[in-house]
Amino acid sequence: MIRITFLMFLIGLIATPSVKAASSNYPLADADVDLSDKASLYRGAKTFMDSCASCHSAKMMRFGRIGEDLGLSEEQLAVLMPDELSKPGDVIETNMPADYAEETFGIAPPDLTLSARVHGADWMFTYLTTFYEDPDTLWGVNNAVFPLVSMPHVFAAEQGVKQPVYETEGEGEDAKRRLIGLESPERPGTLSEEEFEEKMRDLTAFMVYMSEPAALLRAHYGPYVLAFLFIFTLVMYLLKKEYWRDIKH
Ligand code: HEC
């Protein structure tokens, strides 16, 4: 038994994708997404198409599926699709050529279909809200949970660029600066902090849904299943009482 457990542990180690981005211990914010809020998911889908799909694909997601799951009209779905030639059967593709992307960013922007499942909702929300100013990097920004990320701060205009607060660890040549917090941007963005976080919450919700569309069904059926179990337990309890009533014990 122990050997089997150990074997499974080893397989787990090998099968777990190494997540470079997780190498930060910056505290994660609570994403607090609500998958039953379809208006929020739709807003998130729109943000994804407007601000992310220019660089990232999501090749396991079809527009038609989004339309069905979110109960969208044809017009609402058309708003999400790249152009009038798009069909519901199309997946989310980026039109940025991979070699151009690699040249520009040093790495091709990865497909994002499963990203929220790999990293978790809280990580995703924190990632999207913690780009900060760092003149030592390619784009002049860094990220609290993805150090030295090569993605630009796509919402710099909306959020502004947050300012880092560092703490120095060690002394002399070994001294290392560690990010311990972020302060408000010097020049505020076009959105208030609450508005921006709301927008990122919607976007995170869409990405969580996209990474596991079945979760939407679970959120939908969950309460019914619980209600059924409750009533079933009650019936069983009453039946038990009924059966045992005439038995002397
Ligand atoms: C201008 C191009 C560009 C745009 C626009 C862009 N990204 Fe990125 N993104 C990148 C690049 C390049 C990377 C790879 C970063 C690295 O590995 O250092 C990346 C990485 C990521 C990652 C980390 C993925 C992983 O698992 O390593 C996430 C998550 C992500 N982007 C989400 C988004 C979202 C959400 C949007 C829309 C708001 C977006 N990106 C818009 C270029 C872009």
Boltz pocket constraint, residues with backbone or C-beta under 6 A from the ligand:
constraints:
  - pocket:
      binder: B
      contacts: [[A, 21], [A, 47], [A, 48], [A, 51], [A, 52], [A, 53], [A, 54], [A, 55], [A, 56], [A, 101], [A, 105], [A, 107], [A, 108], [A, 109], [A, 110], [A, 112], [A, 115], [A, 127], [A, 148], [A, 149], [A, 150], [A, 151], [A, 152], [A, 154]]
      max_distance: 6.0
